[in-house]
């Protein structure tokens, strides 16, 4: 047996352990959502209990879940579409027409992700208030787009760089202009990469909480605000909070599970020639 064959079971075991460790908090939250409040905070934890749907009934009676879910869908998909539309020409230009400042520009864009959001909260809040965009989906779409745009540009830039330039040059020789080259030649080639980038952006936007809690109140509040609404001054109701969190992450978990093949395919695009 070769060394590679001997290490495969070990690597597989560690991969399963890592997966179980990452999944355990979600599983524990799911269990807590079917407990009473007393059982949810019991020490030591109660592993044997009678499941109840009381938490889910209370949540659906207290809040309009579908309204929060609709806001999350519109904001996540809307910001993703806008980010991709802005990132495609930017990444195309930097990948196929680089200058001496291209690398610095990319690094500067990525460095904006290191800025703590709280550092720009006040000016953005005041601006949104002055232009009447507080508690609107439009404000969240714009903020989420700007927040994730550096990552989208970087990923698309990487995918475009892996595309043979000879194909682009051949399209130009055949008389194609820039827009025809992008939409008729380049995009079909890097479609898996664009799809994986869009999927990742949707997940990031769906899970974002800071801006949704500070820029929305009721009308445009997504599911992250829905979760936060189940905390109270007198404390946290862990069972109800777990049920609310389960309802909030369930759609994106299902979406991620369905699209995992496309996500992996896109993220490994160009890895094997």
C-alpha positions as CSV (number, residue, x, y, z in Angstrom):
1,X,0.0,0.0,0.0
2,X,1.4,3.4,-1.0
3,X,1.9,6.2,1.4
4,X,-1.0,8.1,-0.3
5,X,-3.4,5.2,0.2
6,X,-2.4,4.9,3.9
7,X,-3.1,8.6,4.6
8,X,-6.5,8.7,2.8
9,X,-8.4,7.0,5.7
10,X,-6.7,9.3,8.2
11,X,-7.5,12.4,6.2
12,X,-11.1,11.2,5.8
13,X,-11.5,10.7,9.5
14,X,-10.2,14.2,10.3
15,X,-12.6,15.6,7.6
16,X,-15.6,13.9,9.2
17,X,-14.5,15.1,12.7
18,X,-14.2,18.6,11.4
19,X,-17.6,18.4,9.7
20,X,-19.2,17.0,12.9
21,X,-17.7,19.8,15.0
22,X,-19.0,22.5,12.7
23,X,-22.5,20.9,12.5
24,X,-22.9,20.2,16.2
25,X,-23.9,23.8,17.2
26,X,-26.7,23.7,14.5
27,X,-27.8,20.2,15.7
28,X,-27.8,21.4,19.3
29,X,-29.8,24.5,18.4
30,X,-32.3,22.4,16.5
31,X,-32.8,20.1,19.6
32,X,-33.2,23.2,21.9
33,X,-36.0,24.5,19.7
34,X,-38.2,21.6,20.6
35,X,-37.6,22.0,24.4
36,X,-39.3,24.0,27.0
37,X,-37.4,27.1,28.3
38,X,-36.6,25.2,31.5
39,X,-35.2,22.2,29.6
40,X,-33.2,24.5,27.3
41,X,-31.2,26.0,30.1
42,X,-31.0,22.9,32.3
43,X,-27.6,21.9,33.7
44,X,-26.5,19.3,32.9
45,X,-28.3,19.3,29.5
46,X,-31.3,17.1,29.2
47,X,-30.8,14.7,26.3
48,X,-34.0,12.9,26.8
49,X,-37.1,15.1,26.7
50,X,-40.6,15.3,25.2
51,X,-40.5,17.4,22.0
52,X,-42.9,20.3,21.8
53,X,-43.9,22.7,19.0
54,X,-44.9,25.4,21.5
55,X,-41.9,27.6,20.6
56,X,-42.7,27.5,16.9
57,X,-46.4,28.3,17.6
58,X,-45.5,31.2,19.8
59,X,-43.1,32.6,17.2
60,X,-45.6,32.4,14.3
61,X,-48.2,34.1,16.5
62,X,-45.8,36.9,17.6
63,X,-44.1,37.7,14.3
64,X,-44.8,37.6,10.6
65,X,-42.1,35.1,9.6
66,X,-43.0,35.2,5.9
67,X,-42.5,39.0,5.8
68,X,-39.0,38.7,7.3
69,X,-38.2,35.8,5.0
70,X,-39.3,37.8,1.9
71,X,-37.1,40.7,2.9
72,X,-34.1,38.3,3.3
73,X,-34.8,36.8,-0.2
74,X,-35.2,40.2,-1.9
75,X,-32.2,41.8,-0.2
76,X,-29.8,38.8,-0.6
77,X,-30.7,38.1,-4.3
78,X,-31.0,41.8,-5.2
79,X,-27.5,42.6,-3.7
80,X,-26.0,39.6,-5.4
81,X,-27.3,40.6,-8.9
82,X,-26.1,44.1,-8.4
83,X,-22.7,43.0,-7.1
84,X,-22.2,40.6,-10.1
85,X,-23.2,43.3,-12.6
86,X,-20.7,45.7,-11.2
87,X,-17.9,43.2,-10.6
88,X,-17.9,41.5,-14.1
89,X,-16.7,44.5,-16.1
90,X,-14.3,45.5,-13.2
91,X,-12.8,42.1,-13.0
92,X,-12.7,41.8,-16.8
93,X,-10.7,45.0,-17.2
94,X,-8.2,44.2,-14.5
95,X,-7.7,40.6,-15.7
96,X,-7.3,41.3,-19.4
97,X,-6.1,44.9,-19.4
98,X,-3.9,45.1,-16.3
99,X,-1.8,48.1,-15.4
100,X,0.9,48.7,-12.9
101,X,-1.8,49.8,-10.4
102,X,-4.1,46.7,-10.8
103,X,-2.6,44.7,-8.0
104,X,-2.6,47.7,-5.7
105,X,-6.2,48.4,-6.5
106,X,-7.2,44.8,-5.8
107,X,-5.4,44.9,-2.4
108,X,-7.0,48.2,-1.6
109,X,-10.5,46.8,-2.3
110,X,-9.8,43.8,-0.2
111,X,-8.4,46.0,2.7
112,X,-11.8,47.7,2.9
113,X,-13.1,44.4,4.4
114,X,-10.8,44.9,7.3
115,X,-12.6,48.1,8.3
116,X,-14.9,47.6,11.3
117,X,-18.5,48.3,10.2
118,X,-19.1,50.2,13.4
119,X,-16.5,52.7,12.3
120,X,-18.7,53.9,9.5
121,X,-22.1,53.3,11.1
122,X,-22.8,56.9,12.1
123,X,-22.2,58.6,8.7
124,X,-24.0,55.8,6.8
125,X,-27.0,56.0,9.2
126,X,-27.2,59.8,8.9
127,X,-26.9,59.6,5.1
128,X,-29.7,56.9,4.9
129,X,-31.8,59.1,7.2
130,X,-31.3,62.2,5.1
131,X,-32.2,60.5,1.9
132,X,-35.2,58.7,3.4
133,X,-33.7,55.2,3.0
134,X,-33.9,54.1,6.6
135,X,-35.8,50.8,7.1
136,X,-36.0,50.2,3.3
137,X,-34.8,47.2,1.3
138,X,-33.0,49.6,-1.1
139,X,-30.6,50.7,1.7
140,X,-29.8,47.1,2.6
141,X,-29.3,46.1,-1.1
142,X,-26.8,49.0,-1.5
143,X,-25.0,48.3,1.7
144,X,-24.8,44.5,1.1
145,X,-23.6,45.1,-2.4
146,X,-20.8,47.5,-1.3
147,X,-19.9,45.2,1.6
148,X,-19.4,42.1,-0.6
149,X,-18.3,43.7,-3.8
150,X,-14.5,43.3,-3.0
151,X,-14.9,39.6,-2.5
152,X,-16.9,39.2,-5.7
153,X,-14.4,41.2,-7.8
154,X,-11.5,39.2,-6.4
155,X,-13.2,35.9,-7.1
156,X,-14.2,36.9,-10.6
157,X,-10.8,38.3,-11.3
158,X,-9.3,34.9,-10.4
159,X,-11.6,33.1,-12.7
160,X,-11.0,35.5,-15.6
161,X,-7.2,35.2,-15.1
162,X,-7.5,31.4,-15.6
163,X,-9.3,31.9,-18.9
164,X,-6.8,31.6,-21.9
165,X,-6.2,35.0,-23.4
166,X,-6.0,33.4,-26.8
167,X,-9.7,32.9,-26.8
168,X,-10.3,36.6,-26.1
169,X,-7.8,37.6,-28.8
170,X,-9.5,35.3,-31.3
171,X,-12.8,36.9,-30.6
172,X,-11.3,40.3,-31.2
173,X,-9.8,39.2,-34.5
174,X,-13.2,37.9,-35.5
175,X,-14.5,41.4,-35.0
176,X,-16.2,41.1,-31.6
177,X,-16.4,44.3,-29.5
178,X,-15.8,44.4,-25.8
179,X,-19.4,43.7,-24.8
180,X,-19.7,40.9,-27.3
181,X,-16.5,39.4,-26.0
182,X,-17.7,39.5,-22.4
183,X,-21.3,38.3,-22.9
184,X,-20.9,35.9,-25.8
185,X,-17.4,34.4,-25.2
186,X,-16.1,35.0,-21.7
187,X,-19.2,34.6,-19.5
188,X,-20.2,31.1,-20.9
189,X,-16.6,29.9,-20.2
190,X,-16.5,31.1,-16.6
191,X,-20.2,30.5,-15.8
192,X,-19.4,27.9,-13.0
193,X,-17.1,30.5,-11.3
194,X,-19.8,33.2,-11.6
195,X,-22.4,30.9,-10.2
196,X,-20.3,29.9,-7.2
197,X,-19.5,33.6,-6.6
198,X,-23.1,34.5,-6.7
199,X,-24.0,31.6,-4.3
200,X,-21.4,32.7,-1.8
201,X,-22.6,36.3,-2.0
202,X,-26.1,35.2,-1.3
203,X,-25.0,33.2,1.8
204,X,-23.0,36.2,3.1
205,X,-25.8,38.6,2.5
206,X,-28.4,36.3,4.1
207,X,-26.3,35.9,7.3
208,X,-25.4,39.6,7.7
209,X,-26.7,41.0,10.9
210,X,-24.9,44.3,11.8
211,X,-26.4,46.5,9.2
212,X,-29.9,44.9,9.2
213,X,-30.2,45.6,13.0
214,X,-29.0,49.2,12.7
215,X,-30.7,50.3,9.5
216,X,-34.1,48.6,9.7
217,X,-36.9,48.5,12.2
218,X,-39.9,46.7,10.8
219,X,-40.7,47.3,7.1
220,X,-37.4,45.9,5.7
221,X,-36.1,43.8,8.6
222,X,-34.7,40.5,7.3
223,X,-34.4,37.2,9.2
224,X,-31.4,38.3,11.2
225,X,-33.5,41.0,12.8
226,X,-36.2,38.4,13.2
227,X,-33.8,36.4,15.4
228,X,-32.8,39.4,17.4
229,X,-36.4,40.2,18.2
230,X,-36.6,37.3,20.5
231,X,-34.1,38.7,23.0
232,X,-35.6,40.7,25.8
233,X,-34.4,43.1,28.6
234,X,-35.2,40.4,31.2
235,X,-33.0,37.9,29.4
236,X,-32.7,35.4,26.6
237,X,-35.4,32.8,26.0
238,X,-33.1,30.1,24.7
239,X,-35.8,27.7,23.4
240,X,-37.7,30.4,21.5
241,X,-34.4,31.9,20.3
242,X,-33.3,28.5,19.0
243,X,-36.6,28.0,17.2
244,X,-36.3,31.5,15.6
245,X,-32.7,30.7,14.6
246,X,-33.7,27.4,13.1
247,X,-36.5,29.0,11.0
248,X,-34.0,31.7,9.9
249,X,-31.2,29.4,8.7
250,X,-33.4,26.6,7.4
251,X,-34.0,28.3,3.9
252,X,-30.3,29.1,3.4
253,X,-29.2,25.6,4.6
254,X,-31.6,24.0,2.1
255,X,-30.5,26.3,-0.6
256,X,-26.8,25.6,0.1
257,X,-27.4,21.8,0.2
258,X,-29.2,21.9,-3.2
259,X,-26.5,24.1,-4.8
260,X,-23.4,22.5,-3.1
261,X,-22.4,20.7,-6.3
262,X,-22.4,23.9,-8.2
263,X,-20.6,25.8,-5.4
264,X,-17.8,23.3,-5.2
265,X,-17.5,23.1,-9.0
266,X,-17.2,26.8,-9.3
267,X,-14.7,27.2,-6.4
268,X,-12.5,24.6,-8.0
269,X,-12.9,26.0,-11.5
270,X,-9.6,25.9,-13.3
271,X,-7.9,23.9,-10.5
272,X,-7.5,20.8,-12.8
273,X,-6.3,21.5,-16.3
